[in-house]
Amino acid sequence: MTSSIRWLARTVLLLLMLTSCLVGSEAAAAGYPTKPIRLIVPFPPGGATDLAARVFAQPLAAALGQPVVIENKAGADGAIAALEVMRAAPDGHTLFFATNTAMCGVPTLRKAPPYDPITDFTPVSMIGRYGFFLFLHPGVPAEDVKTLLAYIRANPGKLNYGTGTSTAIVASAQLKLLEKLDAIQIPYKGDGPLTTDLMAGHIQFAFMTPGAAMSQVAAGRLRILATLLPERSALAPRVPTMAEAGIPKLSVIPWAAIFGPAKMSPEIVQRLAQLTSDIVARTDIRESLGRYAIEAQSSRPNELEAFLKAQLDAWRRTVREVGIEPD
């Protein structure tokens, strides 16, 4: 009898504790947000990710009734930004404008990744898929992909190419392997500084997001040769796809999505996911993202989690195929 009473007492206490946690979680969600939202961006200002985050931040701030402050935490292929989010309180006031660089590149390109993208973060919603392009300095005598490849072969070891994201690293490695090219990789912390050096001629070509580079194409300071999108981009409809240029398409997908720290309140996650879906569905937002060659696309949290797991598998497979050694 005594043991039964003890068991009953423990059960009641456990139920009271669970109820308290649920009530506390619901109360926190009901009052959310109570202060400005930090939106952590893993690249410097000026690139497509930074510009897209600013497009997203304004309507999110209006919907939440609190400012959304962009914080650029560039470096370490997005790991600096990811760790900032991972260590933040899971109260919804710190969010990650994440890309495949931090969430797939770091986990697959490092021997000892500093975090697990599945267990250390809370998926909220997709934002969209990136269009990557092959840009060229106009000093290189090439008008298309075919003549660029011929020029690189005629000048082994003399051309530099930039990589500002993990997608660029993998795409460049695939191109070098498939076409047997000898060119020198110059790593950058993002597409913003990469664009500056490409215009200056310090590097000769690069796979990167359009960002501020498209205006330089119009001004004649850069050339654009191809897109990694499966179809031609509305941003540059005359530019062929890599497949049209005779180069197989990438097996990995460049993307952007919203994540938070692990163990966020489900109520807050669902609210943020719904707001993101509403924002991304807006015509003006889709057009604004389209200017940076981002195909707007939202998702449910569980769909984003499944997509991330599938992409991690694809990245690991591709890294092995192209012979990239994790460092």
Secondary structure as UniProt FT lines:
FT   HELIX           2..31
FT   STRAND          37..41
FT   TURN            45..46
FT   HELIX           48..64
FT   STRAND          68..72
FT   HELIX           76..78
FT   HELIX           79..86
FT   STRAND          94..99
FT   HELIX           101..105
FT   HELIX           106..109
FT   TURN            117..119
FT   STRAND          121..130
FT   STRAND          133..136
FT   TURN            138..139
FT   HELIX           145..154
FT   TURN            156..157
FT   STRAND          160..163
FT   HELIX           166..179
FT   STRAND          184..187
FT   HELIX           191..200
FT   STRAND          205..208
FT   TURN            211..212
FT   HELIX           213..218
FT   TURN            219..220
FT   STRAND          223..227
FT   TURN            234..235
FT   TURN            237..238
FT   TURN            242..246
FT   STRAND          255..261
FT   TURN            262..263
FT   HELIX           266..281
FT   HELIX           283..290
FT   TURN            291..293
FT   STRAND          294..296
FT   HELIX           301..322
//
